[in-house]
Amino acid sequence: MTQNSQIISTGLRGRCPNCHEGQLFEGFLKFAKSCESCGFDFESQDVADGPAVFVILLASAIVVPLALAFQIKLDPPVLLTLAIWIPVISLLCLALLRPFRGVMFGLQIANNAAEGQLEQSSEDDAD
């Protein structure tokens, strides 16, 4: 198993990216403070809104064409279309968010990803 596939597998299962044993999540979406198996600190990393963006894009790419085809083919009242597809997209987003958070957290750890920093050149310092 390659390193990236192991990271993805570990993230999908919600396991610690360091030891692949302990639980990554304390609640449904809340990260634990540290790994119960190896003690790896999870609080030092933050995936922020990255997983949510990917989940929304993926869920929208799946649901919007289906909802549009449903509306065009059957021509139901718009409220019926909304009543069906809003819960579908909400449930799909909820189902995908936890695995995406786990995978992105693991990839962030594995690649030592951090917040971007602007470098100042020596010419800026001379001014």
C-alpha positions in Angstrom: 0.0 0.0 0.0 1.5 3.4 -1.0 1.8 6.2 1.5 -1.0 8.3 0.0 -3.4 5.4 -0.2 -2.7 4.6 3.5 -3.2 8.2 4.5 -6.5 8.3 2.6 -7.6 4.9 4.1 -6.7 6.1 7.6 -8.6 9.4 7.1 -11.7 7.7 5.7 -11.8 5.4 8.8 -11.3 8.4 11.1 -8.0 7.1 12.6 -4.9 8.9 13.8 -2.6 9.9 10.9 0.5 9.2 13.0 -0.1 5.7 14.3 -3.2 4.7 12.3 -4.8 3.2 15.5 -6.4 5.9 17.7 -9.6 7.7 17.0 -9.3 11.1 15.2 -12.7 12.4 16.1 -14.2 13.1 19.5 -17.7 13.7 18.2 -19.3 13.7 14.7 -17.0 16.4 13.3 -15.0 17.5 16.3 -11.3 16.4 16.3 -10.1 14.8 19.5 -7.4 16.8 21.4 -4.8 14.0 21.0 -4.5 10.4 19.9 -5.5 7.9 22.6 -2.9 5.4 21.3 0.2 7.4 20.6 -0.5 10.8 22.2 -0.1 12.7 18.9 -1.4 16.3 19.3 -4.3 17.1 17.0 -4.9 20.6 18.3 -1.8 22.0 16.6 -3.3 21.3 13.1 -6.5 22.9 11.6 -8.1 21.9 8.3 -10.5 24.9 8.6 -13.1 25.0 5.8 -11.2 23.1 3.2 -13.2 19.8 3.5 -16.5 21.7 3.4 -15.6 23.4 0.2 -14.8 20.1 -1.5 -17.9 18.4 -0.1 -20.2 21.1 -1.3 -18.6 21.1 -4.8 -18.9 17.3 -5.0 -22.4 17.0 -3.6 -23.6 19.9 -5.9 -22.0 18.2 -9.0 -24.0 15.1 -8.1 -27.4 16.5 -7.0 -27.9 19.6 -9.2 -28.0 17.6 -12.5 -30.3 15.0 -10.9 -32.6 17.8 -9.6 -32.6 19.6 -12.9 -33.4 16.4 -14.8 -36.2 15.6 -12.3 -37.6 19.1 -12.8 -37.4 19.0 -16.6 -38.8 15.4 -17.1 -41.6 15.4 -14.6 -42.4 19.2 -14.3 -43.5 19.0 -10.7 -44.2 22.1 -8.6 -40.9 23.8 -7.7 -41.7 23.4 -4.0 -41.8 19.6 -4.5 -38.4 19.6 -6.2 -37.0 21.7 -3.3 -38.7 19.5 -0.7 -37.0 16.4 -2.2 -33.6 17.7 -3.2 -32.7 20.0 -0.3 -32.7 17.0 2.2 -30.9 14.8 -0.3 -28.0 17.3 -0.7 -28.0 18.0 3.0 -27.7 14.3 3.9 -25.1 13.8 1.2 -23.0 16.7 2.6 -23.3 15.3 6.1 -22.3 11.8 5.0 -19.2 13.1 3.1 -18.0 15.7 5.5 -16.4 13.5 8.2 -14.4 11.3 5.8 -13.2 14.4 3.9 -12.1 16.1 7.2 -10.2 12.9 8.1 -8.5 12.6 4.7 -7.6 16.3 4.5 -6.3 16.2 8.1 -4.1 13.2 7.3 -2.8 14.8 4.1 -2.0 18.0 5.9 0.0 16.1 8.6 1.8 13.9 6.0 2.8 16.9 3.8 3.7 19.3 6.7 1.2 21.7 5.3 0.9 25.0 7.0 -0.7 28.4 6.6 0.9 30.4 3.8 3.5 33.0 4.6 4.6 36.0 2.5 8.3 36.3 2.2 9.8 39.7 2.2 12.7 40.2 -0.2 15.9 41.9 0.8 15.0 44.9 -1.5 11.9 45.5 0.6 14.1 45.6 3.7 16.3 48.2 2.2 13.5 50.6 1.6 
